[in-house]
Amino acid sequence: IRAITKTAPPTGRSSGPATANLKNNLKAWLQVGNFVEAKWDGEWWQATIKRVKTERGSDKIDKVFIAYVGGTADDNEWVSVTSRRLRPPTAHFDNTERGA
């Protein structure tokens, strides 16, 4: 059994200016230590970015290494930023690592 805390996906997609800006500027939210939501097996899960890999000879972000909140080291994985499996935390996201 995967012991990962998941949050409900939003009921609709936001397409406001803030969302567009985040998508256009991956560097703004794809930073080590930031929280993201990652799609795995058809559902969105909370994760933390542990490492960022750029394209060779460029500063363009290619992949991020994520750790799922509540998961184990075996659950950690590299995810391509073009895979549509990553998004910034939504309004449904709860920081479950704050310890309180």
Secondary structure, DSSP 4 states (H G I P E B T S, - for coil): -----B-PPPSS---SHHHHHHHH-HHHH--TT-EEEEEETTEEEEEEEEEEEEPTTS-SEEEEEEEETT--GGG-EEEETTSS-EE---TT---TTS--
